[in-house]
Amino acid sequence: MKINIIDTGFFKLDGGAMFGVVPKSLWNRHNPADEKNLCSWAMRCLLIEDGNKLILIDTGLGNKQNDKFFGFYDLHGDATLKSSIRGKGYDLSDVTDVILTHLHFDHVGGAIERRPDGATLGTTFPNATYWSNESHWEWAVNPNPREKASFLKENILPLKESGQLKFIDKSVSPFSNIDFIHVDGHTEQMMLPLIRYQGHKIIYVADLLPSSFHIPLPWIMSYDVRPLLTMQEKGIVLQRAVDEKCILLFEHDPLYEAAVVEQTEKGIKIRERGNLTNFL
């Protein structure tokens, strides 16, 4: 088994939206905002070679939207989904499975690409099975007004049309070394892959804990549809990370790939953070 970090570049989001009710005087120490109150965030995916499977977790923002769309998010950095995968020695056709934690545009955008004719859309990974779950799929294709701008039809509907989409049963994982933690605070039935790797457990925490800065329970994004539930789910996942000595892998942290946490008198705190390889 082999694990690869796949960097797909950075984008910017409003700092207040990313930290919710936390005062700027606190969060700005961790991820300083620019003059527009925007902070940079990573879009960090994971590529796992396990036997005859090559499994990609999330796909970043992609590149098929127009300049106006990208202007809202200031996509920057040299890395892209395709260049990072090829830089690890793989071809797009080698990917056998794509796990989508949820279908917000910064997680699923790279799953679909625009064909050379400029009009047709198709899957980026021609030989892959794309995995979501039925509850989240229904939530995404019939979006509520709060999340509608995050569920883009061009990212989602071509998955179904391709015939490559399958749903994960909540009680059974299709992967021998990956289980899933299902959470509902950020969006309906987001899936957090729990990966067993060489005696370690790694939780890819997606948007439950978008960064290491979000470890404190009240640090909740304004994007979450059920913020009080997010706080409860964070507590459960963090306690599991302590009890089972799990590594937390962050999708959006601009500085740190991963961290381990510990129980203290003042609650669960970060013990150490850094690159994933520091903990393996």
Helices and strands as residue ranges (DSSP letters): E 2-14, H 15-19, H 24-27, E 38-50, E 53-57, H 67-73, H 81-87, G 92-94, E 97-99, H 105-108, G 109-111, E 112-114, E 121-123, E 129-132, H 134-141, H 153-162, E 165-167, E 178-183, E 190-197, E 200-204, G 212-214, H 227-243, E 247-249, E 258-264, E 267-274, G 276-279
